[in-house]
Amino acid sequence: MHIFSDGVKVNSITVDADKGYNEVMYDASFSEKGKKAYLKANKDAKVSKAKNGVYYLVKGKYTVKIAGETSEFEIK
């Protein structure tokens, strides 16, 4: 599973899926590489570390791609 913001990959998660319906839990965080790529593409963006040490996605629209399928979500 890959999460993108305007074409910039902000996180990737390996999912062991079976045929049929599958559910994935995702905490809406940046990977370390994803945070660097996002900040490089969005020079004015501010990404702050939460109290638990995790960098969470900022407000905006994101695209999730899983095995050729695409879906979108928004953080308000």
Summary of the structure (lengths in Angstrom):
residues: 76
radius of gyration: 12.9
end to end distance: 21.8
largest distance: 42.1
contacts: 158
relative contact order: 0.26
helix: 13%
strand: 36%
